[in-house]
Amino acid sequence: MLQYRRRLIQAAGVCGLLLGSACSSRNVSTHTAAGKADPSPPPVVQVSTPEPLPSDSPLETIVEQPDPIELLIEQGWDLFKKGQTLFEGGEVQEARSYFQQALDTLKHSGFEFFLNPHLESAYYDLLGGIQELELQAWVNPAEIQPLSLVSPHFEEIDDLNLFAIQVDPHLRELAGQDLLNTRFDIPVVLNDDVLRLLNFYQNRGREIMEEGLKRSGRYVPLFREIFREEGVPLDLVYMAHVESHFKPNAYSRAKARGLWQFMLGTGKMYGLRQDWWIDERSDIVKSTHAAAQHLRDLYEHFENWDLAMAAYNVGSRRIDRVRRRYGKTLDYWTMVKRKMLPRETRSFVPSILAALIIFRNPERYGFWVEPDPPLQFETIDLKEQVDLRVVAEEIDVPVADLFALNPELRRGITPFHDDDYKLKVPLGKADLLEKRLANLPKDRKVQVRHHKVKRGETLGLIAQRYRSSVTAIAQVNRIRNVHRLREGQDLLIPLAGGYSAASVARSVKPTSQQLPATHKVRRGDSLSRIAVRYRVSIRDLLLWNNLEVDQIIYPGQRIRILDNSQSVAENSQKSGADR
């Protein structure tokens, strides 16, 4: 994890170069993936081994002493991850214990917490992650974008002992002939490292490769179009398989996000918006433009695609530091052989080249997979916020299709105060949606706001400002003590009337089964198990039964279960009483 966290620091090495480049975020008004064959340059093939360093070169490798602050932060995030797993499994109280340990690990470390900006920043990052879990659990039902995002499969490769994989001579011959007959637009080296990854994809990683080949059909035509526009070799689009397995919501242990696994700082450097409502690192179009621009800038800096790809993973400063120490002519493969780079980075480029070789000729390597059809969409300019579930109902498309096109929306709601936001909708639906939104009833419009608590503010003042109620705000944000707010705290504000966050938070997913009036608690039951059984939410069970989150339930106890209509009616009555 320490290596992952250094990406942001190391990316700053080319900051001057990067900021000087074009960083425009382009919006596609209408897109239909064509999937046409592209003209390719003559083949560039290298089948070689790295040249040895001069005999007078030092033989020691770069060994960095671990930073105690970094180790402490890593320990805090490990505790958070354990808590997150418990939280998402319904074990809320146990999860909060881990969350508290994570925060205490940083705050009471003895390192002068408030005088150490790095430690303090990590503390508030942790706190923000905990708040986001708590808040999203209230706001978003099952159909809203999941917070538990999928880790990219490259983390599995990084954990492997690749040297235990035997190099198959038949595979070497097969791949060598393939490279002679296939045109690539980046240099492709075939060595033992690449062959081991080819072997991995054909065997232990076969399922990973098959899923990637299938899912890539949605994105590769669009990615090739964008890379061509940015002037980047088209074969590099297959980096997305290694980075994210072609999953827009991929989220790594180092908090990198999206198809192209941008860290927070690098994403901001390329103009990707990241706030409470939206994270454009997951935007299909904008993040791909940013990735192409980043790769182009790295290539201009190193004038070598192997080094550019390695720097995309580890940061340019690390590569520059090695070359300053051992010579600017040092190439990537020599760095790998002499272990001058982190283990992850030593596997990164071979993984990309192996994936590229298979993606260009999958049947040759035993993969017969039908790719998913390309995404086809058009965009609509929005003048006010809208909930994706309302959009889905208005244009009669599955809400999952809208989330697949707009994975950057963190709350399932388009951003507040953003006149430039363009919502992607299935091809042929933009005109219909524009007409429907023009006549959308008030009770179908989004009536929520996001508020960050300022110094001296009280819940009463905030409720008065937004014409909401203290009780409604406290319930949605799970605030136990309404007299205690923390400066910088994020609050979701349900506004009076309309399509409020309170009603969204407590809505129950429709089900065809008849729900009982009560459930008798049996030995081994928990609120999470009861919620799963009746397809309701834990927060509804707490609300209906007037339970506290840390309250224990006992065998023989009766737990009240309401159907959807009862729930909405009771919530409306309570909301009216609050006002």
Disulfide bonds with the S-S distance in Angstrom:
none
